[in-house]
Amino acid sequence: MPGNVLCSPPRLNDSMVCLYLARFLQETEADPQSAGLAIAVVGDDGELIAFGAHAGCPALPRQLAQRKAWSALRFRRATAQLAQEVAAGTLKLEIFHDPRLLAMPGGAPVVAQGRAIAGVGISGLPPEQDAALAERFVKWLI
């Protein structure tokens, strides 16, 4: 992908993120294996930088993508790992009193220079596929 996505100090270039997200949506919607998803990117303060969804994506995955992005950013790790920690009883999300937190595969942090600078969330497909596509999009960004 052309262009510089990182600014200095490490922060995502919002306009480039939007461009990459549009390209990602076009590519994934053309593939029947990944059609029907939603993707969200939040910045280092948790603000929504970019969001998009395929035409046939229902409302729930659109909401879950944003929550997955938020959760990956806040915990600085993939939401698939959060799901494992919650299932094992080593993490209890309710102690944080944050209804946006979600322990479900499909969220991944964007880490630059050892710092979580964004979160990516994908929803609408089987959990393993959501997680793999989120990691793939993160690689596009860094």
Backbone as CSV, one residue per row, in Angstrom:
resi,resn,N_x,N_y,N_z,CA_x,CA_y,CA_z,C_x,C_y,C_z
1,MET,0.839,-1.167,0.000,0.000,0.000,0.000,0.894,1.243,0.000
2,PRO,0.577,2.233,-0.802,1.379,3.455,-0.844,1.021,4.385,0.309
3,GLY,1.925,5.298,0.614,1.635,6.324,1.596,2.142,5.980,2.973
4,ASN,2.222,7.007,3.803,2.700,6.850,5.150,1.516,6.918,6.098
5,VAL,1.297,5.860,6.842,0.164,5.801,7.741,0.519,6.374,9.106
6,LEU,1.808,6.352,9.485,2.222,6.855,10.792,2.704,8.295,10.694
7,CYS,2.348,9.084,11.689,2.851,10.434,11.845,3.836,10.410,13.009
8,SER,4.471,11.542,13.291,5.385,11.601,14.421,4.871,12.661,15.388
9,PRO,4.805,12.396,16.704,5.053,11.126,17.369,4.072,10.080,16.872
10,PRO,4.337,8.808,17.208,3.529,7.751,16.599,2.028,7.986,16.761
11,ARG,1.396,8.191,15.656,-0.055,8.372,15.572,-0.449,8.038,14.148
12,LEU,-1.630,7.490,14.002,-2.103,7.163,12.665,-2.501,8.423,11.908
13,ASN,-2.230,8.416,10.639,-2.676,9.478,9.732,-4.123,9.125,9.355
14,ASP,-5.067,9.875,9.895,-6.482,9.540,9.741,-6.917,9.389,8.289
15,SER,-6.484,10.282,7.421,-6.921,10.218,6.027,-6.381,8.963,5.344
16,MET,-5.156,8.552,5.694,-4.605,7.319,5.113,-5.345,6.088,5.654
17,VAL,-5.716,6.123,6.915,-6.484,5.011,7.482,-7.795,4.858,6.726
18,CYS,-8.459,5.964,6.455,-9.724,5.915,5.710,-9.519,5.345,4.308
19,LEU,-8.449,5.731,3.660,-8.129,5.210,2.339,-7.886,3.699,2.398
20,TYR,-7.081,3.265,3.346,-6.800,1.836,3.484,-8.069,1.054,3.812
21,LEU,-8.904,1.631,4.669,-10.140,0.953,5.044,-11.042,0.775,3.830
22,ALA,-11.151,1.790,3.000,-11.973,1.681,1.780,-11.439,0.587,0.864
23,ARG,-10.133,0.524,0.704,-9.536,-0.521,-0.134,-9.763,-1.905,0.468
24,PHE,-9.636,-2.000,1.775,-9.856,-3.272,2.466,-11.293,-3.741,2.273
25,LEU,-12.243,-2.817,2.399,-13.648,-3.178,2.209,-13.917,-3.652,0.780
26,GLN,-13.343,-2.981,-0.206,-13.522,-3.400,-1.594,-12.964,-4.798,-1.806
27,GLU,-11.770,-5.038,-1.297,-11.123,-6.338,-1.476,-11.909,-7.456,-0.795
28,THR,-12.339,-7.224,0.445,-13.025,-8.286,1.181,-14.452,-8.509,0.695
29,GLU,-15.109,-7.451,0.214,-16.478,-7.630,-0.274,-16.503,-8.422,-1.576
30,ALA,-15.424,-8.336,-2.342,-15.338,-9.085,-3.599,-15.112,-10.578,-3.356
31,ASP,-14.680,-10.944,-2.166,-14.407,-12.341,-1.813,-15.615,-12.908,-1.076
32,PRO,-16.305,-13.916,-1.635,-17.487,-14.472,-0.973,-17.195,-15.022,0.428
33,GLN,-15.941,-15.384,0.693,-15.569,-15.912,2.011,-15.560,-14.837,3.095
34,SER,-15.454,-13.570,2.687,-15.360,-12.505,3.694,-16.430,-11.428,3.530
35,ALA,-17.368,-11.623,2.637,-18.423,-10.626,2.438,-19.343,-10.577,3.658
36,GLY,-19.771,-9.377,4.013,-20.724,-9.207,5.108,-20.127,-8.677,6.400
37,LEU,-18.908,-8.156,6.352,-18.250,-7.711,7.580,-18.355,-6.214,7.801
38,ALA,-18.034,-5.811,9.032,-17.883,-4.405,9.409,-16.492,-4.241,9.999
39,ILE,-15.894,-3.067,9.804,-14.572,-2.783,10.342,-14.564,-1.389,10.967
40,ALA,-13.912,-1.279,12.121,-13.784,-0.004,12.813,-12.334,0.186,13.235
41,VAL,-11.889,1.429,13.207,-10.557,1.783,13.687,-10.726,2.940,14.665
42,VAL,-10.194,2.753,15.883,-10.206,3.831,16.875,-8.776,4.306,17.090
43,GLY,-8.626,5.605,17.367,-7.318,6.181,17.612,-6.869,6.007,19.047
44,ASP,-5.737,6.581,19.388,-5.131,6.335,20.692,-5.951,6.853,21.868
45,ASP,-6.881,7.751,21.634,-7.779,8.208,22.690,-9.120,7.477,22.649
46,GLY,-9.244,6.509,21.758,-10.477,5.751,21.637,-11.491,6.353,20.686
47,GLU,-11.130,7.473,20.063,-12.056,8.112,19.130,-12.143,7.297,17.838
48,LEU,-13.313,7.279,17.249,-13.511,6.551,15.998,-12.834,7.316,14.866
49,ILE,-11.847,6.683,14.237,-11.135,7.287,13.109,-11.805,6.910,11.795
50,ALA,-12.138,5.631,11.669,-12.709,5.154,10.406,-13.647,3.990,10.697
51,PHE,-14.688,3.905,9.888,-15.647,2.816,10.018,-16.232,2.532,8.647
52,GLY,-16.497,1.275,8.389,-17.166,0.899,7.155,-17.723,-0.500,7.269
53,ALA,-18.639,-0.815,6.389,-19.251,-2.139,6.398,-19.700,-2.485,4.984
54,HIS,-19.722,-3.769,4.713,-20.251,-4.233,3.436,-21.750,-3.971,3.391
55,ALA,-22.291,-3.894,2.206,-23.699,-3.542,2.008,-24.643,-4.467,2.775
56,GLY,-24.336,-5.750,2.840,-25.235,-6.696,3.488,-24.982,-6.897,4.964
57,CYS,-24.150,-6.089,5.566,-23.802,-6.265,6.977,-24.922,-5.729,7.872
58,PRO,-25.449,-6.579,8.770,-26.509,-6.104,9.666,-25.979,-5.173,10.766
59,ALA,-26.874,-4.643,11.570,-26.527,-3.644,12.592,-25.616,-4.195,13.692
60,LEU,-25.868,-5.406,14.167,-25.094,-5.923,15.302,-23.592,-6.001,15.018
61,PRO,-23.151,-6.594,13.905,-21.709,-6.604,13.651,-21.113,-5.205,13.521
62,ARG,-21.885,-4.251,13.050,-21.409,-2.868,12.942,-21.081,-2.324,14.340
63,GLN,-21.933,-2.628,15.305,-21.696,-2.186,16.682,-20.553,-2.966,17.323
64,LEU,-20.511,-4.276,17.089,-19.478,-5.104,17.707,-18.083,-4.750,17.202
65,ALA,-17.958,-4.391,15.934,-16.645,-4.011,15.390,-16.067,-2.831,16.165
66,GLN,-16.893,-1.859,16.481,-16.422,-0.693,17.228,-16.019,-1.073,18.651
67,ARG,-16.773,-1.943,19.282,-16.440,-2.382,20.643,-15.164,-3.222,20.665
68,LYS,-14.967,-4.048,19.637,-13.737,-4.849,19.557,-12.517,-3.950,19.391
69,ALA,-12.638,-2.927,18.553,-11.525,-1.991,18.358,-11.191,-1.286,19.671
70,TRP,-12.207,-0.814,20.374,-12.033,-0.137,21.660,-11.335,-1.065,22.663
71,SER,-11.796,-2.300,22.746,-11.247,-3.256,23.714,-9.797,-3.601,23.415
72,ALA,-9.475,-3.796,22.142,-8.092,-4.107,21.758,-7.162,-2.955,22.116
73,LEU,-7.617,-1.732,21.896,-6.812,-0.558,22.252,-6.627,-0.473,23.763
74,ARG,-7.691,-0.570,24.515,-7.635,-0.397,25.963,-6.766,-1.448,26.651
75,PHE,-6.836,-2.679,26.177,-6.059,-3.756,26.814,-4.729,-4.015,26.109
76,ARG,-4.504,-3.345,24.971,-3.249,-3.468,24.217,-2.941,-4.917,23.830
77,ARG,-3.997,-5.653,23.529,-3.826,-7.021,23.037,-5.079,-7.439,22.278
78,ALA,-4.915,-8.527,21.536,-6.023,-9.016,20.710,-7.204,-9.420,21.578
79,THR,-8.394,-9.169,21.084,-9.589,-9.535,21.838,-9.791,-11.044,21.897
80,ALA,-9.174,-11.794,20.995,-9.217,-13.257,21.111,-8.521,-13.677,22.399
81,GLN,-7.434,-13.000,22.757,-6.741,-13.297,24.007,-7.600,-12.886,25.203
82,LEU,-8.282,-11.762,25.093,-9.201,-11.355,26.158,-10.280,-12.410,26.363
83,ALA,-10.801,-12.948,25.268,-11.838,-13.980,25.357,-11.327,-15.200,26.109
84,GLN,-10.088,-15.587,25.839,-9.485,-16.726,26.554,-9.320,-16.416,28.039
85,GLU,-8.890,-15.205,28.356,-8.696,-14.811,29.750,-10.020,-14.772,30.508
86,VAL,-11.062,-14.274,29.864,-12.383,-14.244,30.497,-12.893,-15.671,30.712
87,ALA,-12.731,-16.513,29.701,-13.183,-17.907,29.822,-12.435,-18.637,30.937
88,ALA,-11.151,-18.323,31.110,-10.345,-18.974,32.149,-10.589,-18.371,33.529
89,GLY,-11.280,-17.236,33.594,-11.552,-16.591,34.867,-10.428,-15.691,35.366
90,THR,-9.422,-15.446,34.525,-8.307,-14.593,34.942,-8.559,-13.112,34.661
91,LEU,-9.617,-12.820,33.929,-9.990,-11.436,33.647,-11.496,-11.309,33.804
92,LYS,-11.916,-10.296,34.539,-13.335,-10.020,34.731,-13.612,-8.609,34.219
93,LEU,-14.216,-8.516,33.052,-14.457,-7.212,32.433,-15.395,-6.327,33.251
94,GLU,-16.287,-6.937,34.010,-17.265,-6.140,34.758,-16.611,-5.228,35.800
95,ILE,-15.403,-5.529,36.244,-14.757,-4.663,37.249,-14.360,-3.305,36.662
96,PHE,-14.327,-3.204,35.346,-13.951,-1.952,34.695,-15.136,-1.005,34.495
97,HIS,-16.351,-1.499,34.676,-17.564,-0.685,34.540,-17.600,0.071,33.207
98,ASP,-17.241,-0.640,32.157,-17.219,-0.040,30.818,-18.017,-0.942,29.874
99,PRO,-19.225,-0.532,29.509,-20.062,-1.394,28.662,-19.531,-1.568,27.244
100,ARG,-18.519,-0.789,26.847,-17.951,-0.938,25.502,-16.969,-2.094,25.408
101,LEU,-16.429,-2.546,26.533,-15.446,-3.634,26.500,-16.106,-4.928,26.038
102,LEU,-15.386,-5.667,25.207,-15.923,-6.892,24.629,-14.810,-7.912,24.448
103,ALA,-14.990,-9.063,25.033,-14.010,-10.151,24.906,-14.516,-11.154,23.881
104,MET,-14.306,-10.823,22.617,-14.744,-11.655,21.499,-13.711,-11.497,20.378
105,PRO,-13.254,-12.580,19.771,-12.236,-12.458,18.721,-12.652,-11.499,17.615
106,GLY,-11.649,-10.761,17.110,-11.885,-9.835,16.013,-11.318,-8.452,16.256
107,GLY,-10.705,-8.228,17.414,-10.083,-6.948,17.709,-8.578,-7.124,17.818
108,ALA,-7.832,-6.122,17.355,-6.367,-6.168,17.419,-5.829,-4.757,17.647
109,PRO,-4.827,-4.625,18.513,-4.227,-3.310,18.714,-3.238,-2.987,17.605
110,VAL,-3.042,-1.710,17.368,-1.992,-1.231,16.470,-0.907,-0.692,17.393
111,VAL,0.262,-1.329,17.369,1.349,-0.963,18.269,2.511,-0.415,17.448
112,ALA,2.976,0.771,17.849,4.124,1.394,17.194,5.053,1.913,18.286
113,GLN,6.315,1.612,18.155,7.328,2.028,19.124,6.925,1.640,20.540
114,GLY,6.360,0.428,20.678,5.989,-0.107,21.978,4.745,0.496,22.596
115,ARG,3.996,1.274,21.835,2.819,1.964,22.349,1.590,1.617,21.515
116,ALA,0.476,1.322,22.183,-0.777,1.077,21.459,-1.305,2.423,20.975
117,ILE,-1.344,2.582,19.663,-1.762,3.863,19.091,-3.141,3.795,18.443
118,ALA,-3.711,2.598,18.362,-5.030,2.447,17.749,-5.542,1.038,18.024
119,GLY,-6.794,0.839,17.693,-7.396,-0.485,17.764,-8.213,-0.728,16.511
120,VAL,-8.196,-1.958,16.039,-8.966,-2.363,14.866,-9.965,-3.423,15.310
121,GLY,-11.187,-3.313,14.856,-12.198,-4.320,15.163,-12.920,-4.741,13.898
122,ILE,-13.096,-6.049,13.758,-13.847,-6.603,12.631,-14.885,-7.556,13.189
123,SER,-16.087,-7.496,12.627,-17.165,-8.375,13.060,-18.060,-8.702,11.871
124,GLY,-18.766,-9.812,11.991,-19.722,-10.213,10.958,-19.439,-11.564,10.352
125,LEU,-18.258,-12.109,10.646,-17.852,-13.406,10.117,-17.611,-14.350,11.300
126,PRO,-17.266,-15.613,11.064,-16.909,-16.484,12.186,-15.751,-15.856,12.987
127,PRO,-15.719,-16.059,14.304,-14.734,-15.389,15.159,-13.279,-15.526,14.700
128,GLU,-12.887,-16.704,14.266,-11.501,-16.902,13.835,-11.189,-16.066,12.605
129,GLN,-12.157,-15.938,11.731,-11.964,-15.146,10.516,-11.940,-13.649,10.840
130,ASP,-12.815,-13.210,11.755,-12.770,-11.822,12.212,-11.374,-11.501,12.741
131,ALA,-10.849,-12.385,13.593,-9.536,-12.160,14.213,-8.426,-12.111,13.165
132,ALA,-8.437,-13.026,12.225,-7.394,-13.069,11.194,-7.435,-11.813,10.325
133,LEU,-8.621,-11.370,9.963,-8.738,-10.169,9.133,-8.334,-8.913,9.901
134,ALA,-8.623,-8.863,11.194,-8.189,-7.713,11.998,-6.667,-7.644,12.037
135,GLU,-6.021,-8.780,12.250,-4.548,-8.811,12.263,-3.993,-8.415,10.889
136,ARG,-4.656,-8.868,9.845,-4.222,-8.518,8.491,-4.316,-7.009,8.254
137,PHE,-5.401,-6.397,8.705,-5.547,-4.956,8.507,-4.520,-4.184,9.327
138,VAL,-4.220,-4.652,10.532,-3.182,-4.004,11.338,-1.868,-3.999,10.588
139,LYS,-1.548,-5.095,9.924,-0.302,-5.159,9.152,-0.295,-4.152,8.009
140,TRP,-1.458,-3.857,7.457,-1.543,-2.829,6.418,-1.170,-1.465,6.993
141,LEU,-1.485,-1.264,8.275,-1.317,0.057,8.900,0.108,0.318,9.402
142,ILE,0.859,-0.747,9.688,2.209,-0.517,10.249,3.301,-1.025,9.337
